[in-house]
Amino acid sequence: MIPIKIGTRLTIALCVPIAILIALFGLLEERANRDRLDRELAREGSAVARTVQIAAQLALRDRQVADVRKLIDDITGYERVVGIRFIDANGRMEYQSANLVRYPRAPVDRLQRALQENRLVETRQSVGGQPVISFLAPLQSPSGLPLGAVEVFQLESFIEEDARASRQAIAVLTAAMILAVGVVLFFVTRINVTRPIEELGRSFRDVGSGDFRSRVPVRRKDELGRLAERYNEMCEKLDATRRSLLTEKEERRKAEESLREAEHLASIGRFSAGLAHEIGTPLSVIRGRAELLLRRGVRGETGARSLRTIAAQIDRISRIVRGMLDFARGRELRLAPTRVADVIPRVTELMEHRFHQRGIRLDVEWPDVLPALWADADQLQEVFLNLALNAADAMPDGGVLRIEARPVERGRPGDPGDAGRFLAVVFEDTGQGIRPEHLDRVFDPFFTTKEVGEGTGLGLSVSYGIVKEHGGWIEVESEVDLGTRVTVNLPLAPEGVNLVEARVS
């Protein structure tokens, strides 16, 4: 077998595809041009036929047959119009262009179809070796009676002429391209070996500097091509090993961070529990003494007001301590049949004074029959009270708080399983809203956007824990200066278990 030189291989490998592609492109272009010209010719012939149809109908309406003949003579020869023929309703030819003598007349069935359907009939035929399109347009009187038809003949031969010219141009272009490629390859053959070697050396350098994504292009199946393939395989294995090591390192780092965070939270919990126990007793003593002094009476309004302030602040500290203790150790659930329709009114009654002070309008809505829950009513009341307090704090200048409860069927977030039955309790306010960067942290313990002294950041954390212990979850949506929507999703009893008539314990 005679070996083929690299230059010859390159010439064949490039010239043959170029010739094929150009020929294919030329064929597709010729077909596209033919279709385009054919459509244009059909539109043009149809437009001419419609024009003649309308003009002829107007002339026949005025009984000006001479005008129809003059119109036929004037349009004959326009652009690619060969001629026009005027036929009466019985198929007799009334008048035609002089050069249509050798053109056959329209078949009677085609004329009848055009008259009956009252539409333009298009027919392609060959006359004297030339392709021709005829457009048969029916003529009607104003009352709808058939008067005959006009037939317009248009030449298609220019389409073949255009296609022939296109094929000649493509052939010349193909020959020129092949000649140019052959000449260029004759001068660049010497670099066809040097270039792959340089690319291989460049890739070695990139990999040596740490870029394992570097690859050598494989252009042929010779020795250099096989060498490039093996080298690329080696680089892919090195890159995969490097990515695997980085992934393992990142996973180990995240696991260590999660462990440190868990240990930190456990330490905070133990510290909070101990602190709550240590502070709770002295606070109770201080508050008891303050109440005792108030009952015995003190001199002056200033002293009484100071004692009331002390008692109020001690109550506030006690609430903070209870929140820390609840967050640290949690509370035991006392589940019983519970109706949210009974829990929410207790919350709104507790908040009524604050709503009135801040000018907040309350809008409460739920169905007449609301399914019951298997839940701890006191803890649910705490959840709803926390949400109402947050809504009131977000509307210092007044607004609207809308509370809605409704049963829904939906899936849990991140769970592709089947949908379940839940009770959605929505607290939607028109307050200041939450900034986007804070939305992911609203359930973090001790995180708060309120001013110093106005909140501990434990309310939502405790509420989230309570709802989670009930088997539900909380969703928060908010836009700055537009308001916040908090949805508490609580699981309903399974199908067939009727808790609607259950009483709240």
Long-range contacts (C-beta under 8 A, 24 or more apart in sequence): 5-189, 6-189, 6-192, 6-193, 7-185, 7-186, 7-189, 7-192, 9-220, 10-185, 10-189, 10-192, 11-181, 11-182, 11-185, 14-181, 14-185, 15-178, 15-181, 15-182, 18-174, 18-177, 18-178, 18-181, 19-174, 19-177, 19-178, 22-170, 22-173, 22-174, 22-177, 23-170, 23-174, 25-170, 26-166, 26-167, 26-170, 26-174, 29-166, 29-170, 30-163, 30-166, 30-167, 30-170, 33-162, 33-163, 33-166, 34-159, 34-162, 34-163, 37-158, 37-159, 37-162, 38-156, 38-159, 41-80, 41-133, 41-154, 41-156, 41-159, 42-122, 42-133, 44-79, 44-80, 44-154, 45-81, 45-122, 45-133, 45-135, 45-152, 45-154, 46-120, 46-122, 46-135, 48-75, 48-78, 48-81, 48-135, 48-152, 48-154, 49-120, 49-135, 49-136, 49-137, 49-150, 49-152, 50-120, 50-137, 52-84, 52-137, 52-150, 52-152, 53-120, 53-137, 53-138, 53-139, 53-150, 56-86, 56-139, 56-150, 57-139, 57-140, 57-141, 57-147, 60-139, 60-141, 60-147, 61-141, 61-142, 65-94, 68-95, 69-95, 72-96, 72-97, 72-150, 73-97, 80-154, 80-155, 80-158, 81-152, 81-153, 81-154, 82-132, 82-153, 82-154, 82-155, 83-153, 84-150, 84-151, 84-152, 84-153, 85-150, 85-151, 85-153, 86-148, 86-149, 86-150, 87-111, 87-148, 87-149, 87-150, 87-151, 88-147, 88-148, 89-115, 89-146, 89-147, 89-148, 94-148, 100-153, 102-127, 102-128, 103-127, 103-132, 103-153, 106-134, 106-136, 106-149, 106-151, 110-136, 111-136, 111-149, 114-138, 114-149, 115-146, 115-149, 124-156, 130-155, 130-156, 130-157, 131-155, 131-156, 131-157, 131-159, 131-160, 132-156, 193-224, 196-224, 196-225, 196-228, 197-224, 199-228, 200-224, 200-227, 200-228, 200-231, 203-231, 203-235, 207-235, 207-238, 212-238, 212-239, 212-242, 213-239, 265-445, 268-328, 268-445, 269-327, 269-328, 269-329, 270-328, 272-324, 272-325, 272-327, 272-328, 273-324, 273-325, 273-328, 273-329, 275-321, 275-324, 276-321, 276-322, 276-324, 276-325, 276-328, 277-325, 279-317, 279-321, 280-318, 280-321, 280-325, 283-314, 283-317, 283-318, 283-321, 284-318, 286-310, 286-314, 287-311, 287-314, 287-315, 287-318, 290-314, 320-456, 320-458, 323-456, 323-458, 323-459, 323-462, 324-456, 324-458, 326-458, 326-462, 327-445, 327-458, 327-461, 327-462, 327-465, 330-465, 330-469, 331-379, 333-375, 333-376, 333-379, 333-469, 333-470, 334-376, 334-378, 334-505, 335-374, 335-375, 335-376, 336-374, 336-375, 336-376, 336-377, 336-502, 336-504, 336-505, 337-372, 337-373, 337-374, 337-499, 337-502, 337-503, 337-504, 337-505, 338-372, 338-373, 338-374, 338-375, 338-376, 338-377, 338-380, 338-502, 338-504, 338-505, 339-370, 339-372, 339-373, 339-502, 339-504, 340-366, 340-370, 340-373, 340-380, 340-405, 340-423, 340-425, 340-490, 341-366, 341-370, 341-405, 342-377, 342-504, 343-377, 343-380, 343-381, 343-384, 343-504, 344-384, 344-403, 344-405, 344-425, 346-381, 347-381, 347-384, 347-385, 347-388, 348-388, 348-403, 350-385, 351-385, 351-388, 351-389, 351-392, 354-389, 354-392, 355-392, 355-401, 358-392, 358-395, 358-396, 358-397, 358-398, 359-397, 359-398, 359-399, 360-391, 360-392, 360-395, 360-398, 360-399, 360-400, 360-401, 361-398, 361-399, 361-400, 361-401, 362-400, 362-401, 362-403, 363-400, 363-401, 363-402, 363-403, 364-402, 364-403, 364-404, 365-402, 365-403, 365-404, 365-405, 366-404, 366-405, 366-406, 367-405, 367-406, 367-407, 369-500, 370-405, 370-407, 370-423, 371-407, 371-421, 371-423, 371-492, 371-493, 371-499, 371-500, 372-493, 372-499, 372-500, 372-502, 373-423, 373-470, 373-490, 373-491, 373-492, 373-493, 373-499, 374-493, 374-499, 375-470, 375-490, 376-466, 376-470, 377-504, 377-505, 379-466, 379-470, 380-466, 380-470, 380-490, 382-462, 382-463, 382-466, 383-463, 383-466, 383-467, 383-488, 384-425, 384-427, 384-488, 386-459, 386-460, 386-462, 386-463, 387-427, 387-463, 387-486, 387-488, 388-427, 389-459, 390-459, 390-460, 390-484, 390-486, 391-427, 391-429, 391-431, 391-484, 393-431, 393-450, 393-454, 393-455, 394-429, 394-431, 394-432, 394-433, 394-483, 394-484, 395-429, 395-430, 395-431, 395-432, 399-429, 399-430, 399-431, 399-483, 400-429, 400-430, 401-427, 401-428, 401-429, 401-430, 402-426, 402-427, 402-428, 402-429, 403-427, 403-428, 404-428, 407-492, 408-489, 410-489, 412-473, 413-473, 413-475, 420-491, 421-491, 421-492, 421-494, 421-495, 422-472, 422-489, 422-490, 422-491, 422-492, 423-489, 423-490, 423-491, 423-492, 424-487, 424-488, 424-489, 425-487, 425-488, 425-490, 426-485, 426-486, 426-487, 426-488, 427-485, 427-486, 427-487, 427-488, 428-483, 428-484, 428-485, 428-486, 429-483, 429-484, 430-482, 430-483, 431-483, 431-484, 432-480, 432-481, 433-478, 433-479, 433-480, 433-481, 433-482, 433-483, 433-484, 434-476, 434-478, 434-480, 434-484, 435-480, 436-480, 439-476, 439-478, 442-476, 443-474
